[in-house]
């Protein structure tokens, strides 16, 4: 069941990963970016 959608005009909190965590849970450590309220958090 989807929790929401990513599309222009919407905002949300999410992370973007470099690798698939379904293949290896350690891939959750490969964070590309973090977004809060639709705004990218600076590194």
Secondary structure as GFF3:
##gff-version 3
##sequence-region A 1 43
A	DSSP	beta_strand	14	17	.	.	.	ID=ss1
A	DSSP	three_ten_helix	25	29	.	.	.	ID=ss2
A	DSSP	beta_strand	31	36	.	.	.	ID=ss3
A	DSSP	beta_strand	39	40	.	.	.	ID=ss4
###
